[in-house]
Amino acid sequence: MLTRVQDGTVEGGHSTGVEVERAVLVGVEFTGERRRLSRVAQQARSAAELLQGGDGHTGASGELDFDTALAEFEELARSAGAEVAGTVVQRRERPDSATLIGPGKVDEVAGMVAGSGANLVLFDHDLSPTQLRNLHSRLSCRVIDRTQLILDIFARHARTREGHLQVELAQLEYQLPRLAGRGKAMSQLGGGIGTRGPGETQLETDRRRIRDRIVRLKAQLETVRRTRQQQRQRREAVPVPTVALVGYTNAGKSTLFNALTAAGVEESSRMFATLDPKLRQLTLPSRRKVLLSDTVGFIRNLPHTLVTSFRATLEEVERAELLLHVRDANSPTGDEQKAQVEAVLAELDVSRTPTLQVLNKVDLLPEHDRLELSAFPGANTTAVSARKGEGLEALVAAIEERIGGAGAPDPTATADFRIPQREGRTLAAMEGGAFLENKRFEGNVVRFTAHGPTSLLQRYRRFIVHGEGQSGVGEPERRPRYRSGAPAMPRPE
């Protein structure tokens, strides 16, 4: 259900409002703007294909068609808990500066509101402060634009303190330029007698208090960012690669995350069910450990305010050594959704990070499409069904191939070890994190060949055998002896 927002914040740090609201949806298509955007998008995609060695010709523009975009907006409204009472569509050459949709269409919306008993109008477009003020005066109910609707859904799904802070910051930054004309709706921001300076109007007081709150929120989020950075530095002390799941909202990222890690995070067909990031350890076939990160889904026209406010959350994407771009293989607009996700990744400046395309929900495809996928797999694509567990072994093997090769942050290596039996903790760590071969006992010493992550082998380098007949125990480090064909481990600085 739609969250009641007071003072531009989520009341008490939690979602409020319990009644289901009836909403009239307004879909807007500007034909002149669409032609202009399509031409620019087509040129950009053609240039990108030429850089990748293609012929520069592509059929998709990266823009969702209007009917698909409207259906997506209806799903957004339902995700917020609204009951859709009706839909009004406006197509015009360019937006009306006063009301976005023009006075005649405003009267049509007002009539539908009165006839359906709706108490809310949702616009699938951003409204300027002037347009919002004019629509409020013409319609006998609340008016919410696309950005505010997405913020409301984010407010409902925030679970951690960091999530609440980020939502509140985004809401305040959205509300600040829209205070003029709100009247009594914002009057509670004023603290009453003694809180206003000489001659300061209520509007100036409201703006000052919101700016002060924004400063405090940014300081608190900076503290969160520093804490996250300290945690990351501790993880990087023993290199563990991070693999981040990215993709369009409702592509099945959380379901895939659970299938790989058994984390038990919430799975939902609702949009933006995942808001706060989740990190879990994933063990690859070589016993190498990686951290898998589940992140918030992207959507077309994702408000820039959200990208900025959720920067701390999206740092896991920025720091990842590998991105898994999870896509809905059953979606008729898969190519357009892919383009939208890549646009957000470019805004985060991670478009050069190695990316593996993961086509999810293949169990929903017709049989001939599934056979075609299996017969002609892409070099950088793997097909899975996270819900049914299909294709997960191939996916994990693909992650292993891209994480563990030469040049990776923590490549695999092989070395011979002699470890005293009294070092039980060391032996347990080696057995849990590496493959041990030729294991044998020589008195009170265990001797074996270990193949595993360089970071693990280097951690216990004092036990490495440096040459035939020599024990590395307690001796100064020399160059380790490696099995033929294994990459050499870097010497510590």
VOGU-3710 file (C-alpha; in Angstrom, 3 decimals, decimal comma):
1> mltrvqdgtv> 0,000/0,000/0,000  1,186/3,495/-0,664  3,267/4,941/2,142  2,058/8,099/3,815  5,004/10,493/3,753  5,141/13,339/6,242  7,680/16,164/6,182  9,229/14,481/3,166  10,335/11,559/5,326  9,099/8,124/6,163
11> egghstgvev> 7,233/8,596/9,403  9,266/7,255/12,314  11,719/5,697/9,865  9,065/3,161/8,843  6,310/2,922/6,267  2,956/4,237/7,444  -0,532/4,152/6,050  -2,613/1,014/6,107  -5,491/1,570/3,683  -5,453/0,433/0,070
21> eravlvgvef> -5,774/3,425/-2,236  -7,652/3,567/-5,533  -5,580/5,203/-8,212  -6,110/6,595/-11,696  -3,006/6,105/-13,845  -1,965/8,676/-16,429  0,290/7,414/-19,215  1,943/10,102/-21,323  3,629/9,784/-24,711  5,243/12,769/-26,405
31> tgerrrlsrv> 5,633/11,902/-30,071  8,121/14,630/-30,888  10,336/13,686/-27,945  10,058/9,979/-28,805  11,258/10,548/-32,365  14,184/12,625/-31,111  15,191/10,134/-28,416  14,861/7,162/-30,742  17,156/8,755/-33,305  19,805/9,570/-30,690
41> aqqarsaael> 19,528/6,111/-29,108  19,816/4,460/-32,525  22,985/6,429/-33,323  24,513/5,569/-29,927  23,776/1,863/-30,286  25,158/1,828/-33,838  28,378/3,489/-32,662  28,708/0,990/-29,794  28,253/-1,931/-32,190  30,905/-0,541/-34,531
51> lqggdghtga> 33,353/-0,288/-31,607  32,656/-3,940/-30,821  33,390/-4,988/-34,368  29,815/-5,157/-35,647  28,355/-3,558/-38,760  26,719/-0,692/-36,897  23,172/-1,830/-37,739  20,774/-2,818/-34,985  17,048/-3,064/-34,767  16,439/-2,143/-31,139
61> sgeldfdtal> 16,570/1,401/-29,871  16,773/0,617/-26,182  13,441/2,349/-25,551  10,473/0,372/-24,267  7,405/0,723/-26,492  4,573/2,734/-24,989  2,206/-0,162/-24,218  4,976/-2,138/-22,482  6,050/0,936/-20,508  2,441/1,522/-19,420
71> aefeelarsa> 2,070/-2,112/-18,305  5,301/-1,747/-16,317  3,940/1,395/-14,664  0,741/-0,456/-13,693  2,911/-3,108/-12,028  4,777/-0,342/-10,178  1,447/0,983/-8,881  0,402/-2,478/-7,689  3,801/-2,968/-6,055  3,057/0,166/-4,048
81> gaevagtvvq> -0,244/-1,385/-2,951  -2,542/0,724/-5,123  -5,736/-0,597/-6,700  -5,902/0,618/-10,304  -9,314/2,244/-10,846  -8,665/3,338/-14,429  -6,085/4,521/-16,932  -5,953/7,686/-19,007  -3,572/7,946/-21,967  -2,380/11,226/-23,431
91> rrerpdsatl> -0,439/11,453/-26,693  0,728/14,857/-27,824  3,607/16,467/-29,677  5,191/18,092/-26,619  4,423/18,503/-22,888  2,159/21,271/-21,661  4,193/23,586/-19,450  1,339/24,151/-16,993  -0,146/20,668/-16,499  1,994/18,333/-18,680
101> igpgkvdeva> -1,115/16,848/-20,354  -3,166/19,936/-21,254  -6,383/21,387/-19,754  -8,790/19,143/-21,709  -7,086/15,949/-20,568  -6,977/17,264/-16,977  -10,781/17,574/-17,106  -10,967/13,964/-18,376  -8,803/12,788/-15,482  -10,961/14,751/-13,015
111> gmvagsganl> -14,079/13,068/-14,418  -12,568/9,589/-14,063  -11,511/10,378/-10,482  -15,048/11,470/-9,614  -16,671/8,513/-11,362  -14,380/5,817/-9,923  -14,078/7,151/-6,393  -10,278/7,277/-6,724  -8,294/9,230/-4,167  -4,968/9,256/-6,020
121> vlfdhdlspt> -3,633/10,108/-9,485  -0,322/8,580/-10,583  1,606/10,091/-13,516  4,069/7,922/-15,461  6,266/10,972/-15,904  8,132/13,415/-13,708  6,211/16,580/-12,869  7,808/19,971/-12,370  6,931/21,895/-9,188  4,657/24,201/-11,210
131> qlrnlhsrls> 2,866/21,312/-12,917  2,403/19,515/-9,616  0,973/22,647/-7,986  -1,447/23,274/-10,880  -2,656/19,667/-10,941  -3,242/19,702/-7,186  -5,474/22,744/-7,599  -7,456/21,181/-10,491  -7,919/17,647/-9,124  -9,745/16,766/-5,920
141> crvidrtqli> -7,170/14,214/-4,777  -3,447/13,664/-4,299  -1,164/13,699/-7,339  2,075/11,679/-7,433  4,599/11,459/-10,246  6,830/8,551/-11,252  9,800/9,464/-9,060  7,696/9,867/-5,922  6,001/6,522/-6,601  9,357/4,724/-6,853
151> ldifarhart> 10,518/6,458/-3,677  7,378/5,208/-1,937  8,106/1,602/-2,985  11,685/1,974/-1,765  10,382/3,273/1,573  8,182/0,171/1,977  11,069/-2,230/1,332  13,806/-0,555/3,386  14,777/-2,855/6,248  18,090/-1,536/7,593
161> reghlqvela> 19,009/1,811/9,098  21,131/2,530/6,036  18,160/1,872/3,781  15,929/4,207/5,785  18,576/6,955/5,664  18,967/6,636/1,911  15,228/6,704/1,277  14,749/9,737/3,512  17,589/11,599/1,780  16,122/10,895/-1,658
171> qleyqlprla> 12,650/11,972/-0,529  13,891/15,235/0,976  15,920/16,110/-2,118  12,808/15,422/-4,189  10,563/17,532/-1,919  12,848/20,563/-1,542  12,094/22,282/-4,885  8,382/21,390/-4,544  7,640/23,186/-1,277  6,201/26,345/-2,850
181> grgkamsqlg> 2,427/26,229/-2,867  2,138/23,237/-0,546  0,520/25,474/2,082  -0,624/23,683/5,221  0,763/20,379/3,959  4,227/21,504/4,953  3,368/23,833/7,818  4,237/21,233/10,445  7,902/21,583/9,493  7,906/24,916/11,314
191> ggigtrgpge> 8,593/24,480/15,015  6,312/27,322/16,114  7,212/30,297/18,314  10,913/30,860/18,687  12,068/28,764/15,744  11,898/31,407/13,011  14,196/34,346/12,543  12,891/37,922/12,167  10,953/38,242/8,934  11,455/34,611/7,889
201> tqletdrrri> 8,467/33,172/6,054  7,068/29,704/6,670  8,364/28,561/3,253  11,889/29,775/4,086  11,679/27,962/7,420  10,591/24,761/5,718  13,454/24,944/3,229  16,017/25,712/5,922  14,907/22,799/8,087  14,953/20,388/5,141
211> rdrivrlkaq> 18,427/21,553/4,069  19,683/21,073/7,623  18,205/17,574/7,696  19,806/16,763/4,320  23,202/17,810/5,681  22,749/15,553/8,725  21,610/12,613/6,584  24,595/12,961/4,263  26,908/13,000/7,278  25,271/9,835/8,662
221> letvrrtrqq> 25,518/8,123/5,271  29,172/9,125/5,053  29,693/7,347/8,371  27,980/4,277/6,893  30,231/4,537/3,833  33,367/4,702/6,001  32,219/1,692/8,023  31,578/-0,245/4,823  34,999/0,790/3,553  36,652/-0,512/6,742
231> qrqrreavpv> 34,813/-3,806/6,382  35,910/-4,016/2,753  39,534/-3,322/3,692  39,423/-6,172/6,213  38,061/-8,464/3,505  40,709/-7,323/1,043  43,475/-8,175/3,552  42,830/-11,761/2,435  41,764/-11,263/-1,199  38,260/-12,592/-1,798
241> ptvalvgytn> 36,797/-11,576/-5,161  33,318/-10,019/-5,187  30,733/-11,031/-7,771  27,726/-8,684/-7,999  24,296/-9,564/-9,340  22,830/-6,729/-11,407  19,812/-6,554/-13,655  16,367/-5,207/-14,323  13,910/-5,302/-11,469  12,046/-8,614/-11,150
251> agkstlfnal> 14,579/-10,473/-13,320  15,034/-13,102/-10,586  18,265/-11,910/-8,957  17,205/-12,808/-5,402  15,984/-16,233/-6,492  19,333/-16,890/-8,167  21,148/-15,529/-5,092  19,270/-18,013/-2,883  19,858/-20,879/-5,313  23,627/-20,296/-5,250
261> taagveessr> 24,110/-19,470/-1,554  21,009/-20,790/0,310  20,810/-17,326/1,901  17,021/-17,357/2,273  16,524/-13,714/1,271  13,029/-12,569/0,305  11,869/-13,615/-3,162  8,973/-11,665/-4,642  7,430/-10,932/-8,018  6,895/-7,359/-6,832
271> mfatldpklr> 9,259/-4,712/-8,148  12,132/-3,595/-5,920  11,588/-6,382/-3,392  15,349/-6,205/-2,704  16,597/-2,847/-1,480  19,333/-3,453/1,071  22,428/-5,253/-0,283  23,161/-8,822/0,786  26,609/-10,472/0,820  27,093/-14,228/1,072
281> qltlpsrrkv> 30,042/-16,541/0,526  30,028/-18,856/-2,486  32,437/-21,788/-2,757  33,539/-22,585/-6,313  34,493/-26,099/-7,543  38,184/-25,371/-6,862  37,193/-24,529/-3,249  37,979/-20,900/-3,970  35,777/-18,538/-1,978  34,034/-15,563/-3,568
291> llsdtvgfir> 31,532/-13,072/-2,150  28,227/-12,894/-3,999  26,343/-9,611/-3,699  22,604/-9,165/-4,329  21,711/-5,577/-5,252  18,676/-3,425/-5,987  17,120/-3,877/-9,417  17,218/-1,171/-12,068  14,328/0,175/-14,110  13,787/2,506/-17,040
301> nlphtlvtsf> 14,191/6,160/-16,151  15,590/5,286/-12,728  15,574/8,643/-10,902  19,050/10,139/-10,673  18,234/11,043/-7,063  18,104/7,347/-6,231  21,406/6,567/-7,948  23,043/9,371/-5,949  21,392/8,589/-2,604  22,082/4,846/-2,887
311> ratleevera> 25,737/5,316/-3,776  26,869/3,561/-0,590  24,734/0,521/-1,444  25,922/0,437/-5,049  29,590/0,521/-3,995  29,505/-3,292/-4,039  28,749/-3,078/-7,764  31,517/-0,538/-8,298  34,074/-2,707/-6,469  33,090/-6,055/-7,980
321> elllhvrdan> 35,608/-8,044/-10,038  32,763/-9,645/-12,023  29,168/-8,647/-12,751  26,420/-11,189/-13,365  23,839/-9,400/-15,501  20,681/-11,386/-14,721  18,082/-11,104/-17,483  14,562/-12,450/-17,840  14,830/-14,800/-20,816  11,029/-14,893/-21,048
331> sptgdeqkaq> 10,585/-11,121/-21,299  9,444/-9,807/-24,716  11,427/-6,617/-24,051  14,659/-8,272/-22,930  16,889/-6,260/-25,277  15,359/-2,966/-24,148  15,737/-3,922/-20,474  19,362/-4,888/-21,132  19,993/-1,454/-22,629  18,403/0,256/-19,612
341> veavlaeldv> 20,605/-1,681/-17,173  23,726/-0,913/-19,200  22,820/2,796/-19,106  22,741/2,727/-15,272  26,019/0,756/-15,174  27,584/3,417/-17,389  26,359/6,089/-14,947  28,072/4,129/-12,151  31,231/4,020/-14,324  31,424/0,200/-14,242
351> srtptlqvln> 30,657/-0,498/-17,894  34,216/-1,845/-18,351  33,909/-4,391/-15,539  33,885/-7,974/-16,909  30,249/-9,051/-17,237  28,622/-12,455/-17,656  25,109/-12,459/-19,138  22,806/-14,819/-17,211  19,526/-15,650/-18,960  17,165/-16,617/-16,137
361> kvdllpehdr> 13,679/-18,199/-16,207  14,486/-20,429/-19,197  11,992/-22,954/-17,803  9,226/-20,571/-18,952  10,441/-20,578/-22,573  8,816/-22,731/-25,268  10,674/-25,968/-25,943  12,088/-24,898/-29,320  13,496/-21,683/-27,815  15,175/-23,648/-25,022
371> lelsafpgan> 16,710/-26,036/-27,559  17,991/-23,100/-29,585  19,607/-21,590/-26,494  21,348/-24,853/-25,623  22,456/-25,464/-29,213  23,911/-22,000/-29,778  25,203/-20,720/-26,430  26,881/-17,337/-26,442  30,547/-17,044/-25,544  29,673/-14,766/-22,650
381> ttavsarkge> 26,179/-16,039/-21,865  24,787/-18,832/-19,725  21,162/-19,956/-19,382  19,659/-20,963/-16,032  16,421/-21,492/-14,191  17,095/-20,282/-10,670  13,740/-21,535/-9,391  14,246/-25,079/-10,708  18,023/-25,196/-10,244  18,778/-25,756/-13,930
391> glealvaaie> 22,115/-24,625/-15,360  23,617/-23,601/-12,013  26,664/-25,874/-12,359  27,502/-24,322/-15,724  27,063/-20,853/-14,229  29,395/-21,599/-11,301  31,950/-23,031/-13,739  31,733/-19,845/-15,818  32,310/-17,741/-12,684  35,308/-19,929/-11,811
401> eriggagapd> 36,771/-19,477/-15,285  36,551/-15,676/-15,103  37,654/-15,318/-11,467  40,449/-17,893/-11,171  42,472/-17,375/-14,333  45,848/-15,687/-14,722  45,580/-11,963/-14,108  42,675/-12,466/-11,701  42,901/-10,787/-8,260  43,448/-14,174/-6,561
411> ptatadfrip> 44,561/-16,817/-9,104  45,005/-20,479/-8,231  48,442/-22,009/-7,641  50,020/-25,304/-6,571  52,726/-25,886/-3,950  54,155/-28,666/-1,731  53,686/-28,387/2,047  55,129/-29,997/5,203  53,000/-29,129/8,236  53,451/-30,451/11,805
421> qregrtlaam> 50,423/-32,359/13,083  50,243/-30,012/16,064  49,169/-27,256/13,615  45,615/-28,601/13,542  44,022/-25,261/12,716  46,343/-24,788/9,727  45,626/-28,299/8,447  41,879/-27,716/8,758  42,143/-24,437/6,855  44,134/-26,072/4,057
431> eggaflenkr> 41,718/-28,993/3,780  38,730/-26,647/3,724  40,100/-24,184/1,188  42,288/-26,207/-1,209  42,529/-29,588/-2,906  45,143/-31,800/-1,245  46,956/-34,533/-3,192  49,604/-37,134/-2,304  48,897/-36,721/1,378  51,226/-38,796/3,570
441> fegnvvrfta> 52,599/-38,810/7,126  56,304/-38,527/7,933  56,591/-38,925/11,712  54,793/-35,953/13,249  54,650/-34,049/9,952  51,965/-34,182/7,246  53,199/-33,767/3,697  50,977/-33,062/0,685  50,571/-31,049/-2,505  47,964/-28,291/-2,326
451> hgptsllqry> 46,142/-26,661/-5,223  44,058/-23,634/-4,314  43,788/-19,842/-4,132  47,089/-17,957/-3,991  45,902/-15,997/-0,950  45,407/-19,197/1,055  48,739/-20,757/0,060  50,598/-17,518/0,789  48,995/-17,290/4,232  50,818/-20,505/5,215
461> rrfivhgegq> 53,934/-20,009/3,064  56,224/-20,765/6,010  55,264/-24,449/5,594  56,030/-24,596/1,870  58,743/-27,059/0,851  61,479/-25,080/-0,893  63,349/-27,974/-2,418  63,753/-31,704/-2,261  64,757/-32,833/1,217  64,235/-29,379/2,727
471> sgvgeperrp> 61,519/-28,451/5,149  60,083/-24,979/4,955  59,099/-25,082/8,616  60,696/-22,209/10,502  63,134/-21,336/7,693  63,495/-17,999/5,912  61,246/-17,912/2,860  62,777/-18,951/-0,434  61,185/-19,314/-3,841  58,474/-22,032/-3,563
481> ryrsgapamp> 58,518/-25,080/-5,778  55,341/-25,319/-7,877  53,830/-28,094/-9,870  54,500/-27,867/-13,587  51,918/-25,775/-15,416  50,570/-23,990/-12,320  50,813/-20,194/-12,157  53,494/-18,929/-9,804  52,374/-17,196/-6,629  53,486/-13,580/-6,261
491> rpe> 56,080/-12,975/-3,584  54,884/-10,820/-0,680  55,989/-7,206/-0,729
//
